[in-house]
Amino acid sequence: MKFFGLLICFAIIGGAVVQIGPHLFNDVMSGIFVLGGALGFTLLKNRPQHMAENFGVGAVYFGWLGALVGLIAIAGNAFGIWGDVAAMGPALAVSMLPVLYGYTVKLACMTISTAPKGE
């Protein structure tokens, strides 16, 4: 039943992505940031029996951290777009992708997590 629920969640997310445009949801650096951070968080927790759960939690943490890094880069004019309204929209969209990636990974990890609840 859990996998059917995950399939429904991914279908809803996928439908939104296809409707808006898949090209807007691809950023390799955001993905590496979230997945690498989640792996580091999982190893930091050092609880093998909760590996999937910790990976999902780490993905969400690093999704938000990635968004903050992106917003700081935009505000600090790291890309030379400050004041250029046409360029700031896409930059803000990319800065929010790590949050989407983090929660998507969390959904998958919730499904495969076998850790007993209450521990």
matplotlib code that plots the C-alpha trace (Angstrom):
import matplotlib.pyplot as plt

x = [0.0, 2.9, 4.3, 0.9, 0.7, 4.2, 3.1, 0.2, 2.4, 4.9, 2.2, 0.8, 4.3, 5.1, 1.8, 2.7, 6.2, 4.9, 2.2, 4.6, 7.6, 10.2, 13.1, 12.4, 12.9, 16.4, 19.4, 22.3, 24.1, 20.9, 20.5, 24.1, 23.8, 20.7, 21.9, 25.4, 24.1, 21.6, 24.4, 26.6, 23.7, 23.0, 26.6, 26.7, 23.7, 25.5, 22.3, 22.3, 18.9, 17.4, 19.4, 16.5, 14.7, 17.9, 18.6, 15.1, 15.5, 19.0, 17.6, 15.0, 17.6, 19.9, 17.1, 16.4, 20.1, 20.5, 17.6, 19.3, 22.6, 20.9, 19.1, 22.3, 24.0, 21.3, 21.2, 24.9, 24.9, 27.1, 25.5, 25.4, 21.6, 20.7, 18.2, 17.6, 14.0, 14.0, 17.0, 16.0, 12.8, 14.7, 17.4, 14.8, 13.1, 16.5, 17.2, 14.0, 14.7, 16.7, 13.6, 11.5, 14.3, 14.6, 11.0, 10.7, 13.6, 11.9, 8.7, 10.7, 12.6, 9.4, 8.2, 11.3, 11.9, 11.6, 12.5, 10.0, 7.9, 8.5, 12.3]
y = [0.0, 2.4, 2.0, 2.8, 5.9, 6.9, 6.3, 8.6, 11.3, 11.1, 11.1, 14.4, 15.9, 14.6, 16.0, 19.4, 19.3, 18.2, 20.9, 23.7, 22.5, 19.8, 22.0, 24.3, 21.5, 20.3, 21.6, 19.1, 21.2, 21.4, 17.6, 17.0, 19.4, 17.7, 14.1, 14.7, 16.6, 13.8, 11.2, 13.2, 13.6, 9.9, 9.0, 11.7, 10.1, 6.7, 4.7, 2.0, 0.7, 4.1, 4.8, 5.5, 7.7, 9.7, 10.1, 11.6, 14.0, 15.0, 15.6, 18.1, 19.9, 20.3, 21.3, 24.2, 25.0, 24.9, 27.4, 29.7, 29.4, 30.2, 33.2, 34.5, 34.2, 36.1, 38.8, 39.1, 39.6, 36.5, 36.1, 39.8, 39.8, 42.1, 44.6, 42.7, 41.6, 39.3, 37.3, 37.2, 35.2, 32.1, 32.5, 32.5, 29.5, 27.6, 28.6, 26.8, 23.6, 22.0, 22.3, 20.4, 17.8, 17.4, 16.8, 14.4, 12.3, 12.4, 10.9, 8.1, 7.5, 7.4, 4.6, 2.4, 3.2, 0.1, 1.7, 1.0, 4.0, 5.3, 4.7]
z = [0.0, 0.8, -2.8, -4.2, -2.1, -3.3, -6.9, -6.5, -4.9, -7.7, -10.3, -8.9, -8.8, -12.3, -13.6, -12.3, -13.7, -17.1, -17.1, -16.2, -18.2, -17.3, -18.3, -15.4, -12.9, -13.9, -11.9, -11.4, -8.8, -6.7, -6.9, -6.0, -3.0, -1.7, -2.2, -1.0, 2.1, 2.8, 2.6, 4.9, 7.4, 7.2, 8.0, 10.7, 12.5, 12.5, 13.0, 10.3, 11.3, 10.4, 7.3, 4.9, 7.4, 8.2, 4.4, 3.9, 6.9, 5.7, 2.2, 3.6, 5.7, 2.8, 0.5, 2.7, 3.1, -0.7, -1.0, 1.5, -0.4, -3.6, -2.1, -0.6, -3.9, -5.6, -3.0, -3.0, -6.8, -7.3, -10.8, -11.8, -12.0, -9.1, -10.5, -13.7, -13.2, -16.2, -14.9, -11.3, -11.9, -13.2, -10.6, -7.8, -9.3, -9.4, -5.8, -4.7, -6.5, -3.7, -1.4, -4.0, -4.4, -0.7, -0.1, -3.1, -1.7, 1.7, 0.2, -1.3, 1.9, 4.0, 1.7, 2.0, 5.7, 7.8, 11.2, 13.9, 14.8, 18.2, 18.3]

ax = plt.figure().add_subplot(projection="3d")
ax.plot(x, y, z, "-o")
ax.set_aspect("equal")
plt.show()
